[in-house]
Amino acid sequence: MEFQHIIETVGGFMDFAGVTVMVVGAIVSIPMALRGFQPRRRPAGSEPLSVYRSYRQLLGRSILLGLELLVAADIIRTVAVTPTFESVGVLAIIVLIRTFLSFSLELEITGRWPWQTQTAGSSASAAR
């Protein structure tokens, strides 16, 4: 087996893992939301999440993890197999789009950008 074939196979498995995480996460999130899943780190004084909001947060986390795996697969295949200027440019665009999606999902899930720190009230409630 040659190196390029091994890297393509690993990239394919990473793609499969990313899609699987999203699909399984979407399915597993339904019963968790229906059971009343509540995140441990809620802002102080906030109301419990509705089933819909809980499902959105759980689904968003699954999508985030799946996107990370898909980006890893793209990086593995592009950098290790065919590092041409065109393929690296396409990879850069894909990573930018997926990074934007990740930031948007993070904002939707937590209510703050990834680089923002938690407020004092939110970290105090997380310690309880």
C-alpha positions as CSV (number, residue, x, y, z in Angstrom):
1,M,0.0,0.0,0.0
2,E,1.5,3.3,-1.0
3,F,1.5,6.5,1.2
4,Q,-1.0,8.4,-0.9
5,H,-3.6,5.6,-0.8
6,I,-3.2,5.3,3.0
7,I,-3.7,9.1,3.5
8,E,-6.8,9.0,1.2
9,T,-8.2,6.2,3.2
10,V,-7.6,8.0,6.5
11,G,-9.2,11.1,5.1
12,G,-12.2,9.1,4.0
13,F,-12.6,7.6,7.5
14,M,-12.4,11.1,9.0
15,D,-15.1,12.3,6.6
16,F,-17.2,9.3,7.6
17,A,-16.6,10.0,11.3
18,G,-17.6,13.6,10.9
19,V,-20.9,12.8,9.1
20,T,-21.6,10.0,11.6
21,V,-21.1,12.3,14.6
22,M,-23.6,14.8,13.1
23,V,-26.2,12.1,12.3
24,V,-25.9,10.2,15.6
25,G,-25.8,13.5,17.5
26,A,-29.0,14.6,15.8
27,I,-30.7,11.3,16.7
28,V,-29.4,11.1,20.3
29,S,-30.2,14.8,20.9
30,I,-33.9,14.2,20.5
31,P,-34.5,11.9,23.6
32,M,-32.0,14.0,25.6
33,A,-34.0,17.2,24.9
34,L,-37.3,15.4,25.6
35,R,-36.0,14.3,29.0
36,G,-35.2,17.9,29.8
37,F,-31.5,18.1,29.3
38,Q,-30.1,21.3,30.9
39,P,-26.5,22.5,30.4
40,R,-24.4,22.8,33.6
41,R,-23.2,26.3,32.7
42,R,-26.2,28.5,32.5
43,P,-26.0,32.2,33.2
44,A,-27.1,33.1,36.8
45,G,-30.8,33.7,37.0
46,S,-31.6,32.3,33.6
47,E,-34.7,30.2,33.1
48,P,-34.4,26.4,32.2
49,L,-34.2,25.7,28.5
50,S,-37.3,24.6,26.6
51,V,-37.2,21.3,24.7
52,Y,-36.7,23.1,21.5
53,R,-33.8,25.3,22.8
54,S,-32.2,22.3,24.5
55,Y,-32.4,20.3,21.2
56,R,-30.9,23.2,19.3
57,Q,-28.0,23.4,21.7
58,L,-27.3,19.6,21.6
59,L,-27.6,19.5,17.8
60,G,-25.3,22.5,17.5
61,R,-22.7,20.7,19.6
62,S,-22.9,17.6,17.4
63,I,-22.6,19.7,14.3
64,L,-19.5,21.6,15.7
65,L,-17.7,18.3,16.5
66,G,-18.6,16.9,13.0
67,L,-17.3,20.1,11.3
68,E,-14.0,19.8,13.2
69,L,-13.6,16.2,12.0
70,L,-14.5,17.2,8.4
71,V,-11.9,20.1,8.5
72,A,-9.3,17.6,9.8
73,A,-10.1,15.2,6.9
74,D,-9.7,18.0,4.3
75,I,-6.4,19.1,5.8
76,I,-5.1,15.6,5.9
77,R,-6.0,14.9,2.2
78,T,-4.9,18.3,0.9
79,V,-1.6,18.8,2.7
80,A,-0.4,15.2,2.6
81,V,-1.6,14.1,-0.8
82,T,-1.7,16.9,-3.3
83,P,-0.2,20.1,-1.9
84,T,-0.7,22.3,-5.0
85,F,-1.5,26.0,-4.8
86,E,-4.9,25.4,-6.2
87,S,-5.7,22.6,-3.6
88,V,-4.4,24.7,-0.7
89,G,-6.5,27.7,-1.9
90,V,-9.6,25.5,-2.0
91,L,-8.7,24.1,1.4
92,A,-8.3,27.7,2.8
93,I,-11.8,28.6,1.5
94,I,-13.3,25.5,3.0
95,V,-11.7,26.1,6.3
96,L,-12.8,29.7,6.3
97,I,-16.4,28.7,5.6
98,R,-16.4,26.0,8.3
99,T,-14.7,28.3,10.8
100,F,-17.4,30.9,10.2
101,L,-20.0,28.2,10.7
102,S,-18.3,27.0,13.9
103,F,-18.2,30.5,15.3
104,S,-21.9,31.1,14.4
105,L,-22.9,27.8,16.1
106,E,-20.8,28.6,19.2
107,L,-22.6,32.0,19.4
108,E,-25.9,30.3,19.0
109,I,-25.1,27.6,21.7
110,T,-23.5,29.7,24.4
111,G,-24.7,33.2,23.6
112,R,-21.1,34.5,23.4
113,W,-18.3,34.5,20.9
114,P,-15.5,31.9,21.4
115,W,-13.0,34.5,22.4
116,Q,-15.2,36.2,25.0
117,T,-14.7,35.2,28.6
118,Q,-17.6,34.1,30.8
119,T,-19.0,36.7,33.1
120,A,-18.4,36.5,36.8
121,G,-22.1,35.4,37.5
122,S,-21.9,32.6,34.9
123,S,-18.7,31.2,36.3
124,A,-20.0,31.4,39.8
125,S,-23.1,29.4,38.9
126,A,-20.9,26.8,37.0
127,A,-18.9,26.2,40.2
128,R,-22.0,25.2,42.1
